[in-house]
Amino acid sequence: MHDAAGTRECRPAAMGTGHRLPFRGQQSRMKAMVLPSFTRAQLAAGAPGPETALTIGVLDGVHRGHQWLLGRLREEARKRALSPGVVTLHPHPVTVLRPEVPPSYLTSLEERMELIRAAGADWVIPLTFTSEVSEVTAEELAAAFAELLRMRLMVLGPDAAFGRGAPKDTVERMRRLGAELGFEVVQVEPLMHDHERYSSTAVRAALAAGDMERVTALLGRPYRLSGPVVRGFERGRTIGFPTANISVAADRALPALGVYATRASVAGHRLIGATNIGRRPTFDAGHVSIETHLLDFEGDIYGERMDLEIVARIRGEVKFASVDALKAQIAEDVREARRLLAGA
């Protein structure tokens, strides 16, 4: 899957119940296409009404490359008095076509849609990706966009490839189809960072390395994890460093295990903290947890939603010889978090 606009090679899959989709206009030389009924229904339900300009893709993370694409989408739409929007695929096609690969999202679907709107889209339609949808061609999708979303402009990224088999000539095929159906195609040049394209893959690699400075540079904002505050083992409280533990979705990408300087928003408070993302090897080496010692704060926030911005890595995860050694290191971690977040 190319995060800006499509899927990689698809496995054969049977088509589900569908509708014949006639192309707009009487001069089309192409045959009527088949679109799964649920896909057609999703598009029809999300149709904004006015004539549109759109792009299609996963856009996981909504990194600076995506933001560049969405900015151009809005600019080109305004020139033509069109409503700019996005059809975002969810779940990620890789999780459907290669189920043995665990999902690793940089954003929840809700957060992704919020970020897409903030970057320039007036509307967003989440399109459920299934094995049936993997068999829909680029032409079939584009025809549906033209009919159901009144698409008059398609804006695509530099390596756009969507539809069955993710053909490399997707852009050229869309231009030929656009000439028949009455929509334009604009391809956006790549936005580069350190001599490479911005990509969700690059963000995940930096995240896995704990390189939060690079993650922030690629995203244009700090990486964020969110979830309700839940009860943990409360060991931090017994050693003088109480923590707020959050539960995040199992499919979220996490930074490399270790301790991080973080900013937290919870129950109307804007706080700073030292966050441990790890397995607590000094105690039990169990499942990965996200535990934040909130600096200069006391209060009952169980059940509240907490948003964490992961600003900088302080150190990797370490198994200490004793609880006293752990306490001494946490105290040092707190001092370092204060230094890194001074003025936050």
CORCORQUI-V996246 format. One record per residue. N is the residue number from 1. RES is the residue in three letters. PSI is psi in degrees with one decimal (999 if undefined). D_LAST is the distance of its C-alpha to the last C-alpha in whole Angstrom. Layout:
BEGIN
n=N res=RES psi=PSI d_last=D_LAST
n=N res=RES psi=PSI d_last=D_LAST
END
This chain:
BEGIN
n=1 res=MET psi=127.7 d_last=37
n=2 res=HIS psi=118.3 d_last=36
n=3 res=ASP psi=-27.5 d_last=32
n=4 res=ALA psi=-24.5 d_last=33
n=5 res=ALA psi=31.9 d_last=36
n=6 res=GLY psi=-159.4 d_last=38
n=7 res=THR psi=158.1 d_last=40
n=8 res=ARG psi=-166.0 d_last=42
n=9 res=GLU psi=130.6 d_last=45
n=10 res=CYS psi=147.3 d_last=46
n=11 res=ARG psi=153.4 d_last=49
n=12 res=PRO psi=139.5 d_last=52
n=13 res=ALA psi=144.2 d_last=51
n=14 res=ALA psi=143.9 d_last=53
n=15 res=MET psi=143.5 d_last=53
n=16 res=GLY psi=-174.1 d_last=52
n=17 res=THR psi=133.6 d_last=54
n=18 res=GLY psi=175.6 d_last=53
n=19 res=HIS psi=143.2 d_last=54
n=20 res=ARG psi=130.9 d_last=56
n=21 res=LEU psi=96.8 d_last=54
n=22 res=PRO psi=141.0 d_last=56
n=23 res=PHE psi=151.2 d_last=55
n=24 res=ARG psi=134.8 d_last=54
n=25 res=GLY psi=150.9 d_last=57
n=26 res=GLN psi=-8.4 d_last=61
n=27 res=GLN psi=2.6 d_last=61
n=28 res=SER psi=135.3 d_last=59
n=29 res=ARG psi=-1.8 d_last=61
n=30 res=MET psi=154.7 d_last=58
n=31 res=LYS psi=158.5 d_last=60
n=32 res=ALA psi=141.7 d_last=58
n=33 res=MET psi=165.8 d_last=55
n=34 res=VAL psi=128.3 d_last=54
n=35 res=LEU psi=132.8 d_last=50
n=36 res=PRO psi=140.3 d_last=49
n=37 res=SER psi=-41.3 d_last=50
n=38 res=PHE psi=-30.5 d_last=46
n=39 res=THR psi=-45.1 d_last=45
n=40 res=ARG psi=-41.5 d_last=47
n=41 res=ALA psi=-40.6 d_last=46
n=42 res=GLN psi=-44.0 d_last=42
n=43 res=LEU psi=-43.9 d_last=42
n=44 res=ALA psi=-39.7 d_last=45
n=45 res=ALA psi=-31.8 d_last=42
n=46 res=GLY psi=-1.5 d_last=39
n=47 res=ALA psi=126.8 d_last=41
n=48 res=PRO psi=-18.7 d_last=39
n=49 res=GLY psi=-66.0 d_last=43
n=50 res=PRO psi=167.8 d_last=43
n=51 res=GLU psi=145.9 d_last=43
n=52 res=THR psi=160.8 d_last=41
n=53 res=ALA psi=137.6 d_last=39
n=54 res=LEU psi=163.3 d_last=37
n=55 res=THR psi=160.8 d_last=36
n=56 res=ILE psi=141.1 d_last=36
n=57 res=GLY psi=-179.5 d_last=35
n=58 res=VAL psi=-50.1 d_last=32
n=59 res=LEU psi=34.8 d_last=29
n=60 res=ASP psi=131.1 d_last=27
n=61 res=GLY psi=-27.1 d_last=23
n=62 res=VAL psi=58.3 d_last=24
n=63 res=HIS psi=-177.6 d_last=23
n=64 res=ARG psi=-29.7 d_last=23
n=65 res=GLY psi=-43.0 d_last=27
n=66 res=HIS psi=-41.0 d_last=27
n=67 res=GLN psi=-37.9 d_last=25
n=68 res=TRP psi=-45.5 d_last=27
n=69 res=LEU psi=-44.8 d_last=30
n=70 res=LEU psi=-33.5 d_last=29
n=71 res=GLY psi=-42.2 d_last=29
n=72 res=ARG psi=-37.7 d_last=32
n=73 res=LEU psi=-47.7 d_last=33
n=74 res=ARG psi=-41.6 d_last=32
n=75 res=GLU psi=-48.0 d_last=34
n=76 res=GLU psi=-34.7 d_last=37
n=77 res=ALA psi=-42.4 d_last=37
n=78 res=ARG psi=-36.6 d_last=37
n=79 res=LYS psi=-28.5 d_last=40
n=80 res=ARG psi=7.7 d_last=42
n=81 res=ALA psi=43.8 d_last=41
n=82 res=LEU psi=161.0 d_last=40
n=83 res=SER psi=116.3 d_last=37
n=84 res=PRO psi=136.7 d_last=35
n=85 res=GLY psi=177.1 d_last=34
n=86 res=VAL psi=137.2 d_last=34
n=87 res=VAL psi=109.0 d_last=36
n=88 res=THR psi=131.3 d_last=34
n=89 res=LEU psi=133.6 d_last=35
n=90 res=HIS psi=133.1 d_last=35
n=91 res=PRO psi=172.9 d_last=35
n=92 res=HIS psi=132.8 d_last=35
n=93 res=PRO psi=-33.6 d_last=38
n=94 res=VAL psi=-36.7 d_last=38
n=95 res=THR psi=-21.3 d_last=38
n=96 res=VAL psi=-44.3 d_last=41
n=97 res=LEU psi=-25.3 d_last=43
n=98 res=ARG psi=74.5 d_last=42
n=99 res=PRO psi=-16.3 d_last=41
n=100 res=GLU psi=-13.4 d_last=41
n=101 res=VAL psi=117.7 d_last=38
n=102 res=PRO psi=142.0 d_last=35
n=103 res=PRO psi=150.7 d_last=32
n=104 res=SER psi=81.6 d_last=29
n=105 res=TYR psi=140.9 d_last=27
n=106 res=LEU psi=-21.0 d_last=24
n=107 res=THR psi=151.6 d_last=23
n=108 res=SER psi=164.1 d_last=25
n=109 res=LEU psi=-41.6 d_last=28
n=110 res=GLU psi=-46.5 d_last=26
n=111 res=GLU psi=-39.8 d_last=23
n=112 res=ARG psi=-46.4 d_last=25
n=113 res=MET psi=-39.1 d_last=27
n=114 res=GLU psi=-43.9 d_last=24
n=115 res=LEU psi=-37.5 d_last=22
n=116 res=ILE psi=-44.2 d_last=26
n=117 res=ARG psi=-42.0 d_last=26
n=118 res=ALA psi=-27.6 d_last=23
n=119 res=ALA psi=-3.9 d_last=24
n=120 res=GLY psi=-8.1 d_last=27
n=121 res=ALA psi=139.0 d_last=30
n=122 res=ASP psi=-24.0 d_last=32
n=123 res=TRP psi=153.2 d_last=33
n=124 res=VAL psi=132.2 d_last=32
n=125 res=ILE psi=113.9 d_last=35
n=126 res=PRO psi=121.2 d_last=35
n=127 res=LEU psi=119.2 d_last=38
n=128 res=THR psi=121.7 d_last=39
n=129 res=PHE psi=125.1 d_last=40
n=130 res=THR psi=176.1 d_last=43
n=131 res=SER psi=-31.6 d_last=46
n=132 res=GLU psi=-43.4 d_last=48
n=133 res=VAL psi=-30.7 d_last=45
n=134 res=SER psi=-19.7 d_last=45
n=135 res=GLU psi=-1.8 d_last=49
n=136 res=VAL psi=132.7 d_last=48
n=137 res=THR psi=163.8 d_last=49
n=138 res=ALA psi=-39.1 d_last=46
n=139 res=GLU psi=-40.7 d_last=49
n=140 res=GLU psi=-43.3 d_last=50
n=141 res=LEU psi=-47.2 d_last=46
n=142 res=ALA psi=-38.4 d_last=46
n=143 res=ALA psi=-39.0 d_last=49
n=144 res=ALA psi=-40.1 d_last=47
n=145 res=PHE psi=-41.9 d_last=44
n=146 res=ALA psi=-40.5 d_last=47
n=147 res=GLU psi=-51.0 d_last=49
n=148 res=LEU psi=-31.8 d_last=47
n=149 res=LEU psi=1.9 d_last=43
n=150 res=ARG psi=42.7 d_last=45
n=151 res=MET psi=129.2 d_last=44
n=152 res=ARG psi=-6.8 d_last=45
n=153 res=LEU psi=130.8 d_last=42
n=154 res=MET psi=124.9 d_last=41
n=155 res=VAL psi=125.3 d_last=38
n=156 res=LEU psi=150.6 d_last=37
n=157 res=GLY psi=176.8 d_last=35
n=158 res=PRO psi=-26.8 d_last=37
n=159 res=ASP psi=34.7 d_last=38
n=160 res=ALA psi=130.7 d_last=39
n=161 res=ALA psi=112.6 d_last=41
n=162 res=PHE psi=168.4 d_last=42
n=163 res=GLY psi=176.8 d_last=45
n=164 res=ARG psi=123.4 d_last=47
n=165 res=GLY psi=-3.5 d_last=47
n=166 res=ALA psi=63.0 d_last=44
n=167 res=PRO psi=140.3 d_last=47
n=168 res=LYS psi=-21.2 d_last=45
n=169 res=ASP psi=28.1 d_last=47
n=170 res=THR psi=-45.0 d_last=45
n=171 res=VAL psi=-44.8 d_last=45
n=172 res=GLU psi=-39.5 d_last=48
n=173 res=ARG psi=-38.2 d_last=49
n=174 res=MET psi=-35.5 d_last=47
n=175 res=ARG psi=-41.3 d_last=48
n=176 res=ARG psi=-42.9 d_last=52
n=177 res=LEU psi=-39.4 d_last=51
n=178 res=GLY psi=-34.8 d_last=50
n=179 res=ALA psi=-31.0 d_last=53
n=180 res=GLU psi=-41.3 d_last=55
n=181 res=LEU psi=-9.5 d_last=52
n=182 res=GLY psi=35.2 d_last=51
n=183 res=PHE psi=151.9 d_last=47
n=184 res=GLU psi=160.3 d_last=46
n=185 res=VAL psi=127.0 d_last=44
n=186 res=VAL psi=126.8 d_last=41
n=187 res=GLN psi=129.6 d_last=39
n=188 res=VAL psi=136.4 d_last=36
n=189 res=GLU psi=156.0 d_last=36
n=190 res=PRO psi=149.6 d_last=33
n=191 res=LEU psi=128.3 d_last=29
n=192 res=MET psi=152.4 d_last=29
n=193 res=HIS psi=119.2 d_last=26
n=194 res=ASP psi=45.8 d_last=27
n=195 res=HIS psi=16.3 d_last=31
n=196 res=GLU psi=158.4 d_last=31
n=197 res=ARG psi=145.0 d_last=30
n=198 res=TYR psi=136.7 d_last=27
n=199 res=SER psi=155.9 d_last=28
n=200 res=SER psi=-32.1 d_last=27
n=201 res=THR psi=-42.4 d_last=29
n=202 res=ALA psi=-38.3 d_last=27
n=203 res=VAL psi=-45.3 d_last=24
n=204 res=ARG psi=-38.2 d_last=25
n=205 res=ALA psi=-43.4 d_last=26
n=206 res=ALA psi=-37.6 d_last=23
n=207 res=LEU psi=-43.5 d_last=22
n=208 res=ALA psi=-26.2 d_last=25
n=209 res=ALA psi=-6.0 d_last=24
n=210 res=GLY psi=17.1 d_last=20
n=211 res=ASP psi=80.7 d_last=20
n=212 res=MET psi=-25.1 d_last=16
n=213 res=GLU psi=-43.2 d_last=16
n=214 res=ARG psi=-40.1 d_last=19
n=215 res=VAL psi=-47.0 d_last=18
n=216 res=THR psi=-40.0 d_last=15
n=217 res=ALA psi=-38.8 d_last=18
n=218 res=LEU psi=-37.7 d_last=21
n=219 res=LEU psi=-27.7 d_last=19
n=220 res=GLY psi=12.6 d_last=17
n=221 res=ARG psi=160.6 d_last=14
n=222 res=PRO psi=151.2 d_last=13
n=223 res=TYR psi=142.2 d_last=15
n=224 res=ARG psi=138.7 d_last=16
n=225 res=LEU psi=140.1 d_last=18
n=226 res=SER psi=150.8 d_last=19
n=227 res=GLY psi=170.6 d_last=22
n=228 res=PRO psi=148.3 d_last=23
n=229 res=VAL psi=124.3 d_last=22
n=230 res=VAL psi=163.4 d_last=25
n=231 res=ARG psi=136.0 d_last=27
n=232 res=GLY psi=-150.4 d_last=27
n=233 res=PHE psi=-11.1 d_last=29
n=234 res=GLU psi=29.6 d_last=27
n=235 res=ARG psi=-33.8 d_last=28
n=236 res=GLY psi=-37.8 d_last=24
n=237 res=ARG psi=-36.1 d_last=25
n=238 res=THR psi=-18.3 d_last=28
n=239 res=ILE psi=13.6 d_last=27
n=240 res=GLY psi=6.8 d_last=24
n=241 res=PHE psi=76.2 d_last=21
n=242 res=PRO psi=146.4 d_last=21
n=243 res=THR psi=153.4 d_last=20
n=244 res=ALA psi=117.2 d_last=19
n=245 res=ASN psi=133.8 d_last=21
n=246 res=ILE psi=147.9 d_last=21
n=247 res=SER psi=119.8 d_last=24
n=248 res=VAL psi=158.3 d_last=24
n=249 res=ALA psi=143.2 d_last=27
n=250 res=ALA psi=-19.5 d_last=29
n=251 res=ASP psi=8.8 d_last=29
n=252 res=ARG psi=138.1 d_last=26
n=253 res=ALA psi=133.3 d_last=25
n=254 res=LEU psi=151.7 d_last=23
n=255 res=PRO psi=166.6 d_last=21
n=256 res=ALA psi=144.8 d_last=23
n=257 res=LEU psi=139.5 d_last=23
n=258 res=GLY psi=-165.2 d_last=21
n=259 res=VAL psi=136.7 d_last=18
n=260 res=TYR psi=147.9 d_last=15
n=261 res=ALA psi=128.4 d_last=11
n=262 res=THR psi=157.6 d_last=10
n=263 res=ARG psi=139.6 d_last=8
n=264 res=ALA psi=141.3 d_last=11
n=265 res=SER psi=120.4 d_last=12
n=266 res=VAL psi=132.8 d_last=15
n=267 res=ALA psi=39.2 d_last=18
n=268 res=GLY psi=0.6 d_last=16
n=269 res=HIS psi=141.9 d_last=13
n=270 res=ARG psi=112.0 d_last=9
n=271 res=LEU psi=168.8 d_last=9
n=272 res=ILE psi=158.3 d_last=8
n=273 res=GLY psi=173.8 d_last=11
n=274 res=ALA psi=119.9 d_last=13
n=275 res=THR psi=128.0 d_last=16
n=276 res=ASN psi=123.6 d_last=19
n=277 res=ILE psi=104.2 d_last=21
n=278 res=GLY psi=-167.6 d_last=25
n=279 res=ARG psi=6.7 d_last=28
n=280 res=ARG psi=58.0 d_last=28
n=281 res=PRO psi=-23.8 d_last=30
n=282 res=THR psi=-26.3 d_last=31
n=283 res=PHE psi=-64.4 d_last=32
n=284 res=ASP psi=-9.9 d_last=33
n=285 res=ALA psi=46.4 d_last=32
n=286 res=GLY psi=-145.9 d_last=32
n=287 res=HIS psi=160.6 d_last=31
n=288 res=VAL psi=131.1 d_last=27
n=289 res=SER psi=161.9 d_last=25
n=290 res=ILE psi=105.3 d_last=21
n=291 res=GLU psi=125.8 d_last=20
n=292 res=THR psi=123.5 d_last=16
n=293 res=HIS psi=109.8 d_last=16
n=294 res=LEU psi=122.7 d_last=13
n=295 res=LEU psi=137.2 d_last=12
n=296 res=ASP psi=40.9 d_last=14
n=297 res=PHE psi=137.1 d_last=15
n=298 res=GLU psi=139.2 d_last=19
n=299 res=GLY psi=160.2 d_last=21
n=300 res=ASP psi=108.8 d_last=23
n=301 res=ILE psi=16.6 d_last=21
n=302 res=TYR psi=133.6 d_last=24
n=303 res=GLY psi=-15.4 d_last=25
n=304 res=GLU psi=150.5 d_last=22
n=305 res=ARG psi=132.8 d_last=20
n=306 res=MET psi=130.7 d_last=17
n=307 res=ASP psi=126.3 d_last=15
n=308 res=LEU psi=126.6 d_last=13
n=309 res=GLU psi=120.6 d_last=11
n=310 res=ILE psi=104.9 d_last=13
n=311 res=VAL psi=-48.8 d_last=10
n=312 res=ALA psi=148.7 d_last=13
n=313 res=ARG psi=131.2 d_last=16
n=314 res=ILE psi=-45.7 d_last=16
n=315 res=ARG psi=168.3 d_last=20
n=316 res=GLY psi=174.8 d_last=23
n=317 res=GLU psi=136.5 d_last=25
n=318 res=VAL psi=142.0 d_last=27
n=319 res=LYS psi=120.3 d_last=30
n=320 res=PHE psi=153.3 d_last=30
n=321 res=ALA psi=-23.4 d_last=34
n=322 res=SER psi=163.1 d_last=33
n=323 res=VAL psi=-36.1 d_last=30
n=324 res=ASP psi=-39.4 d_last=30
n=325 res=ALA psi=-38.4 d_last=29
n=326 res=LEU psi=-44.8 d_last=26
n=327 res=LYS psi=-42.6 d_last=25
n=328 res=ALA psi=-38.8 d_last=25
n=329 res=GLN psi=-38.5 d_last=23
n=330 res=ILE psi=-41.4 d_last=20
n=331 res=ALA psi=-39.6 d_last=20
n=332 res=GLU psi=-39.0 d_last=19
n=333 res=ASP psi=-41.7 d_last=17
n=334 res=VAL psi=-43.2 d_last=15
n=335 res=ARG psi=-41.3 d_last=14
n=336 res=GLU psi=-38.1 d_last=14
n=337 res=ALA psi=-41.9 d_last=11
n=338 res=ARG psi=-42.2 d_last=9
n=339 res=ARG psi=-46.4 d_last=10
n=340 res=LEU psi=-30.6 d_last=9
n=341 res=LEU psi=12.9 d_last=5
n=342 res=ALA psi=126.8 d_last=6
n=343 res=GLY psi=-0.3 d_last=4
n=344 res=ALA psi=999 d_last=0
END
